[in-house]
Amino acid sequence: MSLFSDQIGLLGSENAFKIGPLIKKAEELLGQKIIRCNLGEPDFKTPDFIKEEVKRQLDNDNTHYVDPQGIISLREAITKHTNETHKLSVTAEQVVVFPGGKPPIGFCEQVYLNPGDEIIYPSPGYPIYESFAKYVKAAPVPLHLAEEKGFSFDGEDLTKLITPKTKMIILNFPSNPTGGVASLESLTAIAEVIKEKCNPDVRIYSDEIYEDIVFDGAKSNSIAQIAGMSERTIIINGVSKNCSWTGGRVGWAILPTVEEARVLKNLNINYFSCVSAYNQEAARISLESPQEQEFINEMKTAFQERRDLVVAGLNEIESVKCQLPKGAFYVFPNISGVCEQLGILEAYDALADDLKKKTTPSTLFQMFLLFKYGVATMDRKAFGSIGQEGKHYLRLSIATAKADLQEAVERIKKASMDKTGFQEFLNKGEYLFY
């Protein structure tokens, strides 16, 4: 008898949380500040009007159990906001509130997928999509997002992956990690493929957590607003990103039916009872207050300026190519040229087989950047491991001070030309993976 179950060994992780201890180690070794371009959270303070509401609710002793589905005032605010934004007619009984936007990923995969059912998800994409699919013994089917298509996809790409075993399709626009945004025309074409090829019980999981963070006049659209799709689509959103309130842990799902919402509510009961009432009330205020849009606009302006600066700087590096993302707060540069220039591809091929399983060429450059140049980033395999071989990218978060981002680009430029330094790093044989 072993200590742990076989099942728990199937569950992966979110590598962004593995980098923290390595950053501290790099700071000790380098004796300098590490520029953190790894964090997936805004660097703005949570707005005062939200904090004041939390305090007010605590002073009113709103600290006890509440409806596991979510307090009705918040669910009504969610439906009003969603219906106005996407011209839908969802009701509060279709809404379930969770501690953040992450729990519904695993919950929905548990609820809808039997072992062997296929789940199509974007790659690169949020890592828990793939991780939890393995955990519930579903068959993960990555939909690889092409750089030449702006890290989006079309109906033809999706058609190739749909089979009779397809049970769930995950969409994430704006995208983490690429910042890709789907046009309404693109979503319409995708919807037509789904309606033609998929059983009505196939669920579309539309992760819209970055909905409010779009640039250049782009608009976030939901596939649910297309005729015939609201009855198939689970809409996910929350206050972590648009309110810079990642620690508040308030997210929600809008289910196609009341029956499905009740099933998700029951999982809430079994796992954590309910989300704190005081944070739910503050989330309601965020949806209802005109101050929220002012705050979002402030963030968007800052992120767009940083995006323009970082993308322009990266593209000045001869061996780097970087697209201009239309949403979220990440850039996703192609570092294939760096891997060739520094001899990383050959170095990787020469590694022992057991070490190859733990790292990739982009991981080697990621670690070199961290431990020799003091820049923390995320590698390609952090956003989906299946089929990522030969794809050499990094994710840089631009939720970092402008001056730090400028310095980070300069350090990346120097690192991209430091063949001798990389060889010394490689020969040392430390921190080649995480």
matplotlib code that plots the C-alpha trace (Angstrom):
import matplotlib.pyplot as plt

x = [0.0, 1.4, 0.9, -0.7, -3.5, -2.7, -5.2, -3.4, -0.3, -2.2, -2.7, -0.2, 0.3, 0.6, 4.3, 4.0, 3.8, 7.0, 9.1, 8.8, 11.5, 13.8, 13.5, 14.6, 17.5, 18.5, 18.4, 20.7, 23.2, 23.2, 22.9, 20.5, 16.9, 15.1, 12.7, 9.5, 7.9, 6.4, 3.4, -0.1, -1.7, -2.0, 0.5, -2.2, -3.6, -7.1, -9.4, -10.3, -14.1, -13.7, -11.6, -13.9, -16.9, -15.0, -14.3, -17.9, -19.2, -16.8, -17.9, -21.4, -20.4, -21.2, -18.8, -21.0, -22.2, -24.2, -25.9, -23.3, -24.5, -23.5, -25.5, -28.4, -27.4, -24.1, -25.7, -28.2, -25.5, -23.6, -26.6, -27.4, -23.8, -23.6, -26.9, -26.1, -22.6, -23.5, -27.2, -28.1, -31.0, -29.4, -30.9, -29.4, -30.4, -27.9, -25.0, -22.7, -20.0, -16.6, -13.4, -11.8, -12.0, -9.9, -12.3, -14.8, -12.2, -11.7, -15.4, -16.7, -14.3, -15.4, -19.1, -19.1, -16.3, -16.1, -12.8, -12.0, -14.1, -12.2, -11.6, -10.3, -8.4, -6.1, -2.3, -0.5, -3.2, -3.9, -2.2, -5.0, -7.1, -4.7, -3.7, -7.2, -8.1, -5.5, -6.7, -10.2, -8.9, -10.3, -8.4, -6.8, -6.8, -4.7, -5.7, -2.4, -2.6, -0.6, 1.5, 0.7, -3.0, -2.4, -2.5, -6.2, -7.9, -10.7, -13.5, -11.3, -8.7, -11.4, -13.1, -10.0, -10.1, -13.8, -14.7, -17.7, -15.8, -15.6, -17.4, -16.0, -14.3, -12.4, -12.2, -10.1, -10.3, -8.5, -5.9, -3.4, -0.5, -0.7, -3.1, -5.0, -8.5, -11.1, -13.3, -17.0, -16.7, -14.2, -16.3, -19.3, -17.4, -16.3, -19.9, -21.2, -18.7, -19.8, -23.4, -22.8, -20.3, -21.1, -23.9, -26.0, -24.7, -21.1, -20.3, -18.3, -16.2, -15.7, -13.0, -13.6, -11.6, -9.6, -12.7, -12.2, -8.5, -8.4, -6.4, -6.5, -10.3, -10.8, -13.9, -14.2, -16.9, -18.5, -19.4, -22.6, -23.9, -24.1, -27.5, -27.8, -24.8, -26.0, -27.6, -24.3, -21.9, -20.5, -19.3, -16.5, -15.5, -14.5, -12.9, -9.3, -7.9, -10.3, -10.2, -6.6, -8.0, -6.5, -6.5, -10.2, -11.0, -14.4, -15.2, -18.3, -19.7, -23.0, -24.3, -26.6, -29.3, -30.5, -30.1, -26.4, -26.0, -27.4, -24.8, -22.0, -23.5, -23.4, -19.7, -19.3, -21.1, -18.8, -15.5, -15.7, -19.3, -19.4, -17.4, -17.0, -20.0, -18.0, -16.0, -19.0, -20.7, -17.6, -17.6, -21.2, -20.1, -17.4, -20.0, -22.4, -20.0, -19.1, -15.7, -14.8, -14.8, -12.6, -10.2, -10.2, -9.5, -6.5, -5.1, -5.7, -3.9, -0.9, -0.8, -1.1, 1.8, 3.9, 2.9, 4.0, 7.3, 8.1, 7.0, 9.0, 12.0, 11.9, 11.5, 14.7, 16.5, 17.7, 16.9, 13.5, 10.0, 7.1, 3.5, 1.4, -1.2, -4.7, -5.6, -4.6, -1.3, 1.3, 3.6, 4.6, 7.8, 9.2, 12.7, 13.6, 16.3, 17.8, 17.8, 19.7, 22.1, 23.2, 23.4, 20.6, 19.0, 22.2, 22.8, 19.3, 19.8, 23.0, 21.3, 20.7, 17.3, 16.1, 17.1, 15.4, 12.1, 12.4, 13.4, 13.0, 15.1, 12.9, 13.2, 17.0, 16.9, 14.3, 16.6, 19.7, 17.8, 16.8, 20.1, 22.5, 20.5, 17.9, 14.8, 11.9, 9.7, 7.7, 8.6, 6.4, 5.8, 4.2, 1.2, 0.5, 3.1, 1.4, 2.8, 4.9, 8.1, 9.8, 7.9, 10.2, 8.5, 8.5, 5.7, 6.5, 4.0, 3.8, 2.2, 5.5, 6.7, 7.6, 11.2, 11.6, 10.2, 12.7, 15.5, 14.2, 14.3, 17.9, 18.8, 17.1, 19.0, 22.3, 21.4, 20.4, 24.0, 25.9, 26.8, 29.8, 27.7, 25.1, 27.8, 29.2, 25.7, 25.1, 28.4, 27.7, 24.6, 22.5, 18.9, 18.4, 14.7, 12.2]
y = [0.0, 3.4, 6.6, 8.6, 7.5, 6.8, 9.5, 12.4, 11.6, 12.6, 16.2, 18.7, 22.3, 25.9, 26.5, 30.2, 29.3, 27.2, 30.2, 32.2, 30.2, 30.3, 34.1, 34.3, 32.0, 34.1, 37.3, 35.7, 34.5, 37.7, 40.1, 42.3, 42.9, 40.4, 42.0, 40.0, 39.5, 36.2, 37.3, 36.9, 39.7, 43.4, 45.5, 48.1, 48.5, 47.2, 50.3, 52.1, 51.7, 47.9, 48.0, 50.3, 48.0, 45.0, 47.0, 48.1, 44.6, 43.3, 46.1, 45.0, 41.4, 40.0, 37.1, 34.0, 31.2, 32.4, 30.6, 28.2, 29.3, 32.9, 35.7, 36.8, 40.4, 39.5, 37.0, 39.6, 42.1, 39.5, 38.7, 42.4, 43.1, 40.1, 40.6, 44.3, 43.5, 40.5, 41.1, 37.8, 36.9, 34.8, 34.6, 34.7, 31.0, 30.1, 31.8, 30.0, 32.0, 30.4, 31.4, 32.8, 31.9, 28.7, 26.3, 26.1, 24.7, 21.6, 21.4, 21.6, 18.9, 16.7, 17.4, 16.9, 14.5, 10.8, 8.9, 8.8, 11.8, 14.3, 17.9, 20.4, 23.3, 26.1, 25.5, 27.6, 28.2, 28.4, 25.2, 24.0, 23.2, 20.4, 19.5, 18.8, 16.9, 14.3, 14.2, 13.3, 10.8, 12.6, 12.7, 16.1, 17.4, 20.6, 23.1, 24.6, 28.4, 29.5, 32.6, 33.5, 33.6, 36.0, 33.1, 32.6, 29.9, 29.4, 27.0, 24.9, 24.4, 23.3, 21.0, 18.8, 18.0, 17.3, 13.7, 11.7, 11.6, 15.4, 16.5, 19.9, 22.8, 25.5, 29.0, 31.8, 35.2, 37.5, 34.8, 33.9, 33.7, 35.2, 38.1, 36.9, 38.3, 36.7, 38.8, 38.3, 37.0, 34.4, 33.3, 33.1, 30.7, 28.7, 28.5, 27.3, 24.4, 23.5, 23.6, 21.4, 18.9, 18.6, 17.0, 19.6, 18.2, 19.2, 22.2, 25.3, 26.6, 30.3, 31.7, 35.5, 36.5, 39.1, 40.4, 44.1, 44.3, 44.9, 47.4, 49.5, 49.8, 46.0, 44.6, 41.4, 39.1, 36.0, 33.0, 32.9, 35.9, 34.1, 32.5, 29.0, 29.1, 30.4, 27.1, 25.3, 27.8, 28.2, 31.7, 32.2, 35.6, 37.3, 40.3, 39.2, 40.9, 43.8, 44.9, 44.0, 41.9, 38.5, 37.9, 38.6, 35.2, 35.9, 34.4, 32.9, 30.7, 31.3, 27.8, 27.1, 25.7, 26.0, 22.2, 22.5, 25.4, 23.2, 20.5, 23.1, 24.5, 21.0, 20.8, 24.2, 22.7, 19.6, 21.5, 24.9, 25.7, 29.2, 32.3, 34.9, 37.2, 40.4, 39.8, 38.9, 42.2, 44.1, 42.2, 43.4, 47.0, 46.6, 45.6, 48.3, 51.3, 53.7, 53.9, 50.4, 51.5, 54.4, 52.1, 49.7, 52.5, 53.6, 50.1, 49.6, 52.9, 51.9, 48.3, 49.5, 51.9, 49.1, 46.7, 49.1, 49.7, 46.0, 44.7, 47.4, 46.7, 43.0, 43.3, 45.4, 42.3, 40.6, 37.0, 37.8, 38.2, 39.4, 40.1, 43.0, 41.4, 42.9, 42.0, 40.8, 41.9, 39.6, 39.4, 36.1, 36.5, 33.8, 33.1, 30.4, 32.8, 33.1, 29.4, 29.0, 31.9, 30.7, 27.0, 26.1, 23.7, 21.7, 21.9, 20.5, 17.6, 16.7, 16.4, 13.0, 11.6, 12.0, 15.7, 16.3, 15.2, 18.0, 20.9, 22.4, 24.9, 27.8, 26.6, 26.7, 30.3, 31.1, 29.8, 31.5, 34.8, 34.4, 33.2, 35.2, 38.3, 38.7, 38.6, 36.2, 34.9, 31.9, 29.3, 27.7, 24.4, 26.2, 26.7, 23.2, 20.4, 18.1, 18.8, 21.8, 20.3, 22.6, 25.7, 28.2, 31.1, 33.0, 34.8, 38.1, 39.8, 43.6, 44.0, 45.5, 49.1, 50.7, 51.4, 47.8, 46.6, 48.8, 47.3, 43.8, 44.2, 45.5, 42.4, 40.1, 41.7, 41.2, 37.6, 36.8, 37.6, 36.0, 32.7, 32.3, 33.1, 30.5, 27.9, 28.6, 28.4, 25.1, 23.6, 24.5, 22.2, 23.9, 25.3, 23.8, 23.2, 24.0]
z = [0.0, -1.0, 0.9, -1.9, -4.3, -7.9, -8.8, -7.1, -9.2, -12.3, -11.1, -12.4, -11.2, -12.2, -12.7, -12.0, -8.3, -8.6, -9.6, -6.4, -4.4, -7.4, -7.6, -4.0, -4.7, -7.7, -5.6, -3.1, -5.7, -7.8, -4.9, -7.0, -7.6, -9.8, -12.3, -12.0, -15.4, -14.2, -12.2, -13.6, -11.6, -12.1, -10.1, -9.2, -5.7, -5.3, -5.6, -2.4, -3.0, -2.9, 0.2, 1.9, 1.2, 2.6, 5.8, 6.0, 5.7, 8.3, 10.7, 10.1, 11.1, 7.7, 8.4, 8.6, 6.2, 3.2, 0.3, -1.2, -4.7, -3.9, -2.3, -4.4, -4.6, -6.3, -8.6, -9.7, -10.3, -12.4, -14.6, -15.1, -16.1, -18.4, -20.0, -20.8, -22.0, -24.3, -24.9, -23.1, -20.8, -18.1, -14.7, -11.2, -10.7, -13.5, -11.6, -9.1, -7.2, -6.4, -4.6, -7.8, -11.4, -11.1, -9.2, -12.0, -14.3, -12.2, -11.1, -14.7, -15.9, -13.0, -13.7, -17.5, -18.3, -17.9, -18.3, -22.0, -23.0, -25.0, -24.0, -26.6, -25.0, -26.3, -26.2, -25.2, -22.6, -18.9, -17.5, -15.3, -18.4, -19.3, -15.8, -14.6, -17.7, -16.9, -13.3, -14.2, -16.7, -19.7, -23.0, -23.4, -27.0, -27.4, -30.0, -30.9, -31.4, -34.4, -34.2, -37.8, -36.8, -33.9, -31.5, -32.3, -34.4, -36.8, -37.5, -39.8, -37.0, -34.6, -37.1, -37.4, -33.6, -33.0, -32.8, -31.4, -28.1, -27.8, -24.6, -23.8, -25.7, -23.8, -25.2, -23.5, -25.0, -24.2, -23.8, -21.2, -22.1, -25.6, -25.3, -28.3, -28.9, -31.1, -33.3, -33.4, -37.0, -35.8, -32.9, -35.3, -37.5, -34.5, -33.3, -36.7, -36.5, -33.0, -33.9, -36.9, -35.5, -31.8, -29.8, -27.9, -24.6, -25.5, -23.3, -24.3, -21.4, -22.2, -19.8, -20.0, -16.9, -19.0, -20.6, -19.6, -20.5, -24.3, -26.4, -29.6, -29.5, -29.6, -27.9, -25.9, -27.4, -25.9, -28.0, -25.8, -27.6, -30.9, -31.7, -30.5, -28.2, -24.8, -24.2, -24.7, -23.1, -19.5, -19.0, -16.5, -15.1, -11.8, -10.1, -9.9, -13.0, -13.7, -10.1, -9.4, -6.5, -7.0, -3.2, -2.9, -4.5, -6.1, -9.4, -11.0, -13.6, -15.6, -16.5, -19.5, -17.2, -13.6, -13.2, -14.0, -11.6, -8.8, -9.5, -9.3, -6.1, -4.6, -5.3, -3.5, -0.5, -0.5, -0.9, 0.9, 1.8, 0.5, -0.5, 2.2, 2.3, 2.8, -0.3, -2.3, -1.3, -2.4, -5.7, -6.2, -5.6, -8.2, -10.8, -9.9, -9.3, -12.1, -10.4, -11.6, -15.3, -14.4, -12.7, -15.6, -18.0, -15.9, -16.0, -19.7, -20.5, -18.5, -19.8, -23.4, -22.9, -21.4, -24.1, -26.8, -25.1, -24.4, -27.8, -29.6, -27.5, -28.0, -31.7, -31.8, -30.6, -33.8, -32.6, -31.1, -32.7, -30.7, -31.8, -30.5, -28.2, -28.2, -24.7, -21.2, -19.8, -21.3, -24.3, -25.8, -27.8, -30.1, -29.0, -31.6, -32.9, -29.5, -29.0, -32.3, -31.7, -28.2, -29.2, -26.8, -29.3, -29.6, -25.9, -25.2, -27.7, -25.8, -22.4, -20.8, -21.5, -17.9, -17.9, -21.2, -19.7, -17.1, -19.3, -22.8, -24.8, -23.7, -20.1, -20.4, -21.6, -18.9, -16.2, -17.8, -17.8, -14.2, -12.7, -14.8, -15.8, -13.1, -15.1, -14.1, -17.0, -17.8, -20.4, -23.1, -21.4, -18.4, -20.7, -21.9, -22.2, -24.8, -28.3, -27.2, -28.5, -31.0, -29.9, -28.3, -26.5, -23.2, -21.5, -20.0, -17.7, -18.3, -14.9, -13.8, -13.5, -16.8, -15.7, -14.7, -18.1, -19.9, -17.9, -18.4, -22.2, -22.0, -20.0, -22.4, -25.2, -23.5, -22.6, -26.2, -27.3, -24.4, -25.9, -23.6, -20.5, -21.5, -22.0, -18.5, -17.1, -18.8, -17.7, -14.1, -14.4, -11.8, -12.2, -15.7, -14.8, -12.1]

ax = plt.figure().add_subplot(projection="3d")
ax.plot(x, y, z, "-o")
ax.set_aspect("equal")
plt.show()
